[in-house]
Amino acid sequence: MLPGCEKPEVGIRKGEKLHEIMVTVEDPLTTYEYEKHFIVYPQMTWNNRQGVAPGGKKVPEGFSYSLDNNTWWLTVEEIRELLKEMK
């Protein structure tokens, strides 16, 4: 992220995931999409305080979300701006 910074290429590390499924095809029954994230709610309720956070939209049946079907990526500049906000 640092302009002009030299960084070594380390390659794939032992145990590193190359493909990750964040929302499986079994999860849409309890999955809601929000502006910048998804929430997969538990399939069982164990108290009366559980509920769906407002503002979410239920995902369609058969939906899944993984690295290979992601359509939104941060640019290097967007990442730099987010890092500045963390100072």
Secondary structure, 3 states (H helix, E strand, C coil): CCCCCCCCCCCCCCCCCCCCEEECCCCHHHEEECCCCEEECCCCCCCCCCCCCCCCEECCCCCCEEHHHCCCCCCHHHHHHHHHHCC
